[in-house]
Amino acid sequence: MSQSIGLVAVLVGDYDDAIRFYVDVLGFALVADQPMPEQAKRWVVVAPPSGGGARLLLARAASPRQSARIGDQTGGRVFLFLYTDDLQRDYLNYRSRGVVFVRGPSEQAYGTVAVFRDLYGNLWDLIQPRDRAGSTEPG
């Protein structure tokens, strides 16, 4: 059996603001932006420029309960993990574009990591792994 995680839904307050952040600031590719008028939604998918790994479905909150979870889908824990082949390059690039890092680069057993907030406050690990194949990352 072959399975993989294709999409992870991220609650957002506004599609266009989220697209600007993920595409213009983080440099992700806009994979899809299709209106779904029957549901008053859009199908908006972004992905890192390399195209590898899971993609993000930018899901606009549609209820007060969902709105309350924007930026806090994990109760304050790191939510997403963005792998890079050059952490220093991406760290400096993101900072120059206004991305807020809550923790600067540090060496860990699994690689070099820095923690940033996305547009809505979700925490991300930006990671340059030591050995992706051997997966010595924390669980």
PyMOL commands that place a pseudoatom at each C-alpha (Angstrom):
pseudoatom trace, name=CA, resn=MET, resi=1, chain=A, elem=C, hetatm=0, pos=[0.000, 0.000, 0.000]
pseudoatom trace, name=CA, resn=SER, resi=2, chain=A, elem=C, hetatm=0, pos=[1.259, 3.463, -0.863]
pseudoatom trace, name=CA, resn=GLN, resi=3, chain=A, elem=C, hetatm=0, pos=[-0.003, 6.430, 1.116]
pseudoatom trace, name=CA, resn=SER, resi=4, chain=A, elem=C, hetatm=0, pos=[1.142, 9.983, 1.748]
pseudoatom trace, name=CA, resn=ILE, resi=5, chain=A, elem=C, hetatm=0, pos=[-0.211, 13.126, 3.346]
pseudoatom trace, name=CA, resn=GLY, resi=6, chain=A, elem=C, hetatm=0, pos=[-1.077, 15.421, 0.470]
pseudoatom trace, name=CA, resn=LEU, resi=7, chain=A, elem=C, hetatm=0, pos=[-2.651, 18.443, 2.162]
pseudoatom trace, name=CA, resn=VAL, resi=8, chain=A, elem=C, hetatm=0, pos=[-2.728, 20.014, 5.598]
pseudoatom trace, name=CA, resn=ALA, resi=9, chain=A, elem=C, hetatm=0, pos=[-5.520, 22.529, 6.214]
pseudoatom trace, name=CA, resn=VAL, resi=10, chain=A, elem=C, hetatm=0, pos=[-4.478, 25.815, 7.799]
pseudoatom trace, name=CA, resn=LEU, resi=11, chain=A, elem=C, hetatm=0, pos=[-7.271, 28.048, 9.062]
pseudoatom trace, name=CA, resn=VAL, resi=12, chain=A, elem=C, hetatm=0, pos=[-6.972, 31.588, 7.742]
pseudoatom trace, name=CA, resn=GLY, resi=13, chain=A, elem=C, hetatm=0, pos=[-8.986, 34.756, 8.154]
pseudoatom trace, name=CA, resn=ASP, resi=14, chain=A, elem=C, hetatm=0, pos=[-8.775, 35.904, 4.541]
pseudoatom trace, name=CA, resn=TYR, resi=15, chain=A, elem=C, hetatm=0, pos=[-7.720, 34.041, 1.409]
pseudoatom trace, name=CA, resn=ASP, resi=16, chain=A, elem=C, hetatm=0, pos=[-5.934, 36.942, -0.265]
pseudoatom trace, name=CA, resn=ASP, resi=17, chain=A, elem=C, hetatm=0, pos=[-3.995, 37.989, 2.850]
pseudoatom trace, name=CA, resn=ALA, resi=18, chain=A, elem=C, hetatm=0, pos=[-2.915, 34.372, 3.354]
pseudoatom trace, name=CA, resn=ILE, resi=19, chain=A, elem=C, hetatm=0, pos=[-1.859, 34.021, -0.297]
pseudoatom trace, name=CA, resn=ARG, resi=20, chain=A, elem=C, hetatm=0, pos=[0.213, 37.207, -0.044]
pseudoatom trace, name=CA, resn=PHE, resi=21, chain=A, elem=C, hetatm=0, pos=[1.996, 35.884, 3.050]
pseudoatom trace, name=CA, resn=TYR, resi=22, chain=A, elem=C, hetatm=0, pos=[2.681, 32.357, 1.839]
pseudoatom trace, name=CA, resn=VAL, resi=23, chain=A, elem=C, hetatm=0, pos=[3.500, 33.294, -1.768]
pseudoatom trace, name=CA, resn=ASP, resi=24, chain=A, elem=C, hetatm=0, pos=[5.028, 36.784, -1.554]
pseudoatom trace, name=CA, resn=VAL, resi=25, chain=A, elem=C, hetatm=0, pos=[6.744, 36.512, 1.829]
pseudoatom trace, name=CA, resn=LEU, resi=26, chain=A, elem=C, hetatm=0, pos=[7.640, 32.819, 2.198]
pseudoatom trace, name=CA, resn=GLY, resi=27, chain=A, elem=C, hetatm=0, pos=[8.101, 32.239, -1.538]
pseudoatom trace, name=CA, resn=PHE, resi=28, chain=A, elem=C, hetatm=0, pos=[5.648, 29.344, -1.804]
pseudoatom trace, name=CA, resn=ALA, resi=29, chain=A, elem=C, hetatm=0, pos=[3.989, 28.538, -5.130]
pseudoatom trace, name=CA, resn=LEU, resi=30, chain=A, elem=C, hetatm=0, pos=[0.276, 29.093, -5.601]
pseudoatom trace, name=CA, resn=VAL, resi=31, chain=A, elem=C, hetatm=0, pos=[-0.837, 25.647, -6.765]
pseudoatom trace, name=CA, resn=ALA, resi=32, chain=A, elem=C, hetatm=0, pos=[-4.592, 26.258, -6.933]
pseudoatom trace, name=CA, resn=ASP, resi=33, chain=A, elem=C, hetatm=0, pos=[-7.077, 29.058, -6.384]
pseudoatom trace, name=CA, resn=GLN, resi=34, chain=A, elem=C, hetatm=0, pos=[-10.465, 27.875, -7.529]
pseudoatom trace, name=CA, resn=PRO, resi=35, chain=A, elem=C, hetatm=0, pos=[-13.801, 29.407, -6.542]
pseudoatom trace, name=CA, resn=MET, resi=36, chain=A, elem=C, hetatm=0, pos=[-16.367, 27.063, -5.029]
pseudoatom trace, name=CA, resn=PRO, resi=37, chain=A, elem=C, hetatm=0, pos=[-19.447, 29.316, -5.249]
pseudoatom trace, name=CA, resn=GLU, resi=38, chain=A, elem=C, hetatm=0, pos=[-21.891, 26.637, -4.120]
pseudoatom trace, name=CA, resn=GLN, resi=39, chain=A, elem=C, hetatm=0, pos=[-20.082, 26.600, -0.757]
pseudoatom trace, name=CA, resn=ALA, resi=40, chain=A, elem=C, hetatm=0, pos=[-19.026, 30.276, -0.695]
pseudoatom trace, name=CA, resn=LYS, resi=41, chain=A, elem=C, hetatm=0, pos=[-15.398, 29.078, -0.497]
pseudoatom trace, name=CA, resn=ARG, resi=42, chain=A, elem=C, hetatm=0, pos=[-12.239, 28.921, -2.544]
pseudoatom trace, name=CA, resn=TRP, resi=43, chain=A, elem=C, hetatm=0, pos=[-9.949, 25.922, -2.959]
pseudoatom trace, name=CA, resn=VAL, resi=44, chain=A, elem=C, hetatm=0, pos=[-6.575, 27.558, -2.295]
pseudoatom trace, name=CA, resn=VAL, resi=45, chain=A, elem=C, hetatm=0, pos=[-3.447, 25.408, -2.168]
pseudoatom trace, name=CA, resn=VAL, resi=46, chain=A, elem=C, hetatm=0, pos=[0.153, 26.573, -1.695]
pseudoatom trace, name=CA, resn=ALA, resi=47, chain=A, elem=C, hetatm=0, pos=[3.391, 24.622, -1.560]
pseudoatom trace, name=CA, resn=PRO, resi=48, chain=A, elem=C, hetatm=0, pos=[7.091, 25.249, -0.984]
pseudoatom trace, name=CA, resn=PRO, resi=49, chain=A, elem=C, hetatm=0, pos=[8.886, 26.091, -4.243]
pseudoatom trace, name=CA, resn=SER, resi=50, chain=A, elem=C, hetatm=0, pos=[10.577, 22.679, -4.437]
pseudoatom trace, name=CA, resn=GLY, resi=51, chain=A, elem=C, hetatm=0, pos=[7.144, 21.059, -4.631]
pseudoatom trace, name=CA, resn=GLY, resi=52, chain=A, elem=C, hetatm=0, pos=[8.144, 18.252, -2.289]
pseudoatom trace, name=CA, resn=GLY, resi=53, chain=A, elem=C, hetatm=0, pos=[6.152, 17.086, 0.695]
pseudoatom trace, name=CA, resn=ALA, resi=54, chain=A, elem=C, hetatm=0, pos=[2.660, 18.030, 1.770]
pseudoatom trace, name=CA, resn=ARG, resi=55, chain=A, elem=C, hetatm=0, pos=[0.901, 21.112, 0.479]
pseudoatom trace, name=CA, resn=LEU, resi=56, chain=A, elem=C, hetatm=0, pos=[-1.159, 23.588, 2.495]
pseudoatom trace, name=CA, resn=LEU, resi=57, chain=A, elem=C, hetatm=0, pos=[-4.865, 24.080, 1.961]
pseudoatom trace, name=CA, resn=LEU, resi=58, chain=A, elem=C, hetatm=0, pos=[-5.634, 27.643, 3.040]
pseudoatom trace, name=CA, resn=ALA, resi=59, chain=A, elem=C, hetatm=0, pos=[-9.061, 27.187, 4.607]
pseudoatom trace, name=CA, resn=ARG, resi=60, chain=A, elem=C, hetatm=0, pos=[-10.945, 30.363, 5.463]
pseudoatom trace, name=CA, resn=ALA, resi=61, chain=A, elem=C, hetatm=0, pos=[-12.687, 30.043, 8.806]
pseudoatom trace, name=CA, resn=ALA, resi=62, chain=A, elem=C, hetatm=0, pos=[-16.435, 29.683, 8.251]
pseudoatom trace, name=CA, resn=SER, resi=63, chain=A, elem=C, hetatm=0, pos=[-17.786, 29.850, 11.801]
pseudoatom trace, name=CA, resn=PRO, resi=64, chain=A, elem=C, hetatm=0, pos=[-17.035, 31.586, 15.091]
pseudoatom trace, name=CA, resn=ARG, resi=65, chain=A, elem=C, hetatm=0, pos=[-15.638, 28.304, 16.439]
pseudoatom trace, name=CA, resn=GLN, resi=66, chain=A, elem=C, hetatm=0, pos=[-13.227, 28.015, 13.515]
pseudoatom trace, name=CA, resn=SER, resi=67, chain=A, elem=C, hetatm=0, pos=[-12.306, 31.700, 13.732]
pseudoatom trace, name=CA, resn=ALA, resi=68, chain=A, elem=C, hetatm=0, pos=[-11.333, 31.181, 17.371]
pseudoatom trace, name=CA, resn=ARG, resi=69, chain=A, elem=C, hetatm=0, pos=[-8.770, 28.579, 16.233]
pseudoatom trace, name=CA, resn=ILE, resi=70, chain=A, elem=C, hetatm=0, pos=[-7.006, 30.734, 13.641]
pseudoatom trace, name=CA, resn=GLY, resi=71, chain=A, elem=C, hetatm=0, pos=[-3.343, 30.925, 14.631]
pseudoatom trace, name=CA, resn=ASP, resi=72, chain=A, elem=C, hetatm=0, pos=[-3.799, 28.437, 17.466]
pseudoatom trace, name=CA, resn=GLN, resi=73, chain=A, elem=C, hetatm=0, pos=[-4.582, 25.136, 15.817]
pseudoatom trace, name=CA, resn=THR, resi=74, chain=A, elem=C, hetatm=0, pos=[-2.144, 23.315, 18.120]
pseudoatom trace, name=CA, resn=GLY, resi=75, chain=A, elem=C, hetatm=0, pos=[-2.628, 25.141, 21.402]
pseudoatom trace, name=CA, resn=GLY, resi=76, chain=A, elem=C, hetatm=0, pos=[0.651, 27.039, 21.120]
pseudoatom trace, name=CA, resn=ARG, resi=77, chain=A, elem=C, hetatm=0, pos=[2.927, 24.205, 19.997]
pseudoatom trace, name=CA, resn=VAL, resi=78, chain=A, elem=C, hetatm=0, pos=[4.867, 24.308, 16.762]
pseudoatom trace, name=CA, resn=PHE, resi=79, chain=A, elem=C, hetatm=0, pos=[2.344, 23.458, 14.068]
pseudoatom trace, name=CA, resn=LEU, resi=80, chain=A, elem=C, hetatm=0, pos=[4.292, 22.974, 10.850]
pseudoatom trace, name=CA, resn=PHE, resi=81, chain=A, elem=C, hetatm=0, pos=[7.855, 22.025, 9.928]
pseudoatom trace, name=CA, resn=LEU, resi=82, chain=A, elem=C, hetatm=0, pos=[9.477, 23.555, 6.856]
pseudoatom trace, name=CA, resn=TYR, resi=83, chain=A, elem=C, hetatm=0, pos=[12.613, 21.763, 5.719]
pseudoatom trace, name=CA, resn=THR, resi=84, chain=A, elem=C, hetatm=0, pos=[15.345, 23.690, 3.940]
pseudoatom trace, name=CA, resn=ASP, resi=85, chain=A, elem=C, hetatm=0, pos=[18.729, 22.942, 2.437]
pseudoatom trace, name=CA, resn=ASP, resi=86, chain=A, elem=C, hetatm=0, pos=[20.101, 26.290, 3.708]
pseudoatom trace, name=CA, resn=LEU, resi=87, chain=A, elem=C, hetatm=0, pos=[18.653, 27.579, 6.968]
pseudoatom trace, name=CA, resn=GLN, resi=88, chain=A, elem=C, hetatm=0, pos=[20.878, 30.654, 7.147]
pseudoatom trace, name=CA, resn=ARG, resi=89, chain=A, elem=C, hetatm=0, pos=[19.822, 31.805, 3.663]
pseudoatom trace, name=CA, resn=ASP, resi=90, chain=A, elem=C, hetatm=0, pos=[16.118, 31.343, 4.396]
pseudoatom trace, name=CA, resn=TYR, resi=91, chain=A, elem=C, hetatm=0, pos=[16.360, 32.799, 7.899]
pseudoatom trace, name=CA, resn=LEU, resi=92, chain=A, elem=C, hetatm=0, pos=[17.965, 36.006, 6.614]
pseudoatom trace, name=CA, resn=ASN, resi=93, chain=A, elem=C, hetatm=0, pos=[15.610, 36.198, 3.625]
pseudoatom trace, name=CA, resn=TYR, resi=94, chain=A, elem=C, hetatm=0, pos=[12.480, 35.743, 5.757]
pseudoatom trace, name=CA, resn=ARG, resi=95, chain=A, elem=C, hetatm=0, pos=[13.647, 38.274, 8.343]
pseudoatom trace, name=CA, resn=SER, resi=96, chain=A, elem=C, hetatm=0, pos=[14.259, 40.831, 5.592]
pseudoatom trace, name=CA, resn=ARG, resi=97, chain=A, elem=C, hetatm=0, pos=[10.652, 40.268, 4.479]
pseudoatom trace, name=CA, resn=GLY, resi=98, chain=A, elem=C, hetatm=0, pos=[9.266, 40.896, 7.965]
pseudoatom trace, name=CA, resn=VAL, resi=99, chain=A, elem=C, hetatm=0, pos=[8.799, 37.342, 9.218]
pseudoatom trace, name=CA, resn=VAL, resi=100, chain=A, elem=C, hetatm=0, pos=[8.929, 37.293, 13.011]
pseudoatom trace, name=CA, resn=PHE, resi=101, chain=A, elem=C, hetatm=0, pos=[11.222, 34.673, 14.518]
pseudoatom trace, name=CA, resn=VAL, resi=102, chain=A, elem=C, hetatm=0, pos=[10.511, 33.739, 18.120]
pseudoatom trace, name=CA, resn=ARG, resi=103, chain=A, elem=C, hetatm=0, pos=[13.719, 31.713, 18.308]
pseudoatom trace, name=CA, resn=GLY, resi=104, chain=A, elem=C, hetatm=0, pos=[16.821, 32.236, 16.207]
pseudoatom trace, name=CA, resn=PRO, resi=105, chain=A, elem=C, hetatm=0, pos=[18.882, 29.455, 14.664]
pseudoatom trace, name=CA, resn=SER, resi=106, chain=A, elem=C, hetatm=0, pos=[20.213, 26.837, 17.046]
pseudoatom trace, name=CA, resn=GLU, resi=107, chain=A, elem=C, hetatm=0, pos=[21.962, 23.524, 16.629]
pseudoatom trace, name=CA, resn=GLN, resi=108, chain=A, elem=C, hetatm=0, pos=[19.997, 20.479, 17.731]
pseudoatom trace, name=CA, resn=ALA, resi=109, chain=A, elem=C, hetatm=0, pos=[20.657, 16.747, 17.457]
pseudoatom trace, name=CA, resn=TYR, resi=110, chain=A, elem=C, hetatm=0, pos=[18.428, 16.578, 14.363]
pseudoatom trace, name=CA, resn=GLY, resi=111, chain=A, elem=C, hetatm=0, pos=[19.818, 19.690, 12.630]
pseudoatom trace, name=CA, resn=THR, resi=112, chain=A, elem=C, hetatm=0, pos=[19.687, 23.478, 12.716]
pseudoatom trace, name=CA, resn=VAL, resi=113, chain=A, elem=C, hetatm=0, pos=[16.317, 25.009, 13.600]
pseudoatom trace, name=CA, resn=ALA, resi=114, chain=A, elem=C, hetatm=0, pos=[14.707, 28.422, 13.976]
pseudoatom trace, name=CA, resn=VAL, resi=115, chain=A, elem=C, hetatm=0, pos=[11.092, 29.092, 14.976]
pseudoatom trace, name=CA, resn=PHE, resi=116, chain=A, elem=C, hetatm=0, pos=[8.889, 31.686, 13.275]
pseudoatom trace, name=CA, resn=ARG, resi=117, chain=A, elem=C, hetatm=0, pos=[5.282, 32.844, 13.353]
pseudoatom trace, name=CA, resn=ASP, resi=118, chain=A, elem=C, hetatm=0, pos=[3.129, 32.877, 10.262]
pseudoatom trace, name=CA, resn=LEU, resi=119, chain=A, elem=C, hetatm=0, pos=[0.676, 35.648, 9.402]
pseudoatom trace, name=CA, resn=TYR, resi=120, chain=A, elem=C, hetatm=0, pos=[-1.839, 34.354, 11.934]
pseudoatom trace, name=CA, resn=GLY, resi=121, chain=A, elem=C, hetatm=0, pos=[0.518, 33.380, 14.752]
pseudoatom trace, name=CA, resn=ASN, resi=122, chain=A, elem=C, hetatm=0, pos=[0.979, 29.665, 14.061]
pseudoatom trace, name=CA, resn=LEU, resi=123, chain=A, elem=C, hetatm=0, pos=[4.474, 28.525, 15.016]
pseudoatom trace, name=CA, resn=TRP, resi=124, chain=A, elem=C, hetatm=0, pos=[6.696, 26.926, 12.395]
pseudoatom trace, name=CA, resn=ASP, resi=125, chain=A, elem=C, hetatm=0, pos=[10.049, 25.191, 12.704]
pseudoatom trace, name=CA, resn=LEU, resi=126, chain=A, elem=C, hetatm=0, pos=[12.403, 26.090, 9.865]
pseudoatom trace, name=CA, resn=ILE, resi=127, chain=A, elem=C, hetatm=0, pos=[14.744, 23.110, 9.839]
pseudoatom trace, name=CA, resn=GLN, resi=128, chain=A, elem=C, hetatm=0, pos=[17.924, 22.213, 8.014]
pseudoatom trace, name=CA, resn=PRO, resi=129, chain=A, elem=C, hetatm=0, pos=[18.079, 18.510, 8.900]
pseudoatom trace, name=CA, resn=ARG, resi=130, chain=A, elem=C, hetatm=0, pos=[21.346, 16.768, 9.546]
pseudoatom trace, name=CA, resn=ASP, resi=131, chain=A, elem=C, hetatm=0, pos=[20.203, 13.563, 7.925]
pseudoatom trace, name=CA, resn=ARG, resi=132, chain=A, elem=C, hetatm=0, pos=[16.750, 13.445, 6.364]
pseudoatom trace, name=CA, resn=ALA, resi=133, chain=A, elem=C, hetatm=0, pos=[17.092, 9.789, 5.442]
pseudoatom trace, name=CA, resn=GLY, resi=134, chain=A, elem=C, hetatm=0, pos=[18.048, 8.743, 8.951]
pseudoatom trace, name=CA, resn=SER, resi=135, chain=A, elem=C, hetatm=0, pos=[15.314, 10.859, 10.532]
pseudoatom trace, name=CA, resn=THR, resi=136, chain=A, elem=C, hetatm=0, pos=[16.787, 11.715, 13.911]
pseudoatom trace, name=CA, resn=GLU, resi=137, chain=A, elem=C, hetatm=0, pos=[14.121, 14.377, 14.410]
pseudoatom trace, name=CA, resn=PRO, resi=138, chain=A, elem=C, hetatm=0, pos=[12.235, 14.665, 17.660]
pseudoatom trace, name=CA, resn=GLY, resi=139, chain=A, elem=C, hetatm=0, pos=[8.763, 13.143, 17.767]
for i in range(1, 139): cmd.bond("trace and resi %d" % i, "trace and resi %d" % (i + 1))
show_as sticks, trace
zoom trace
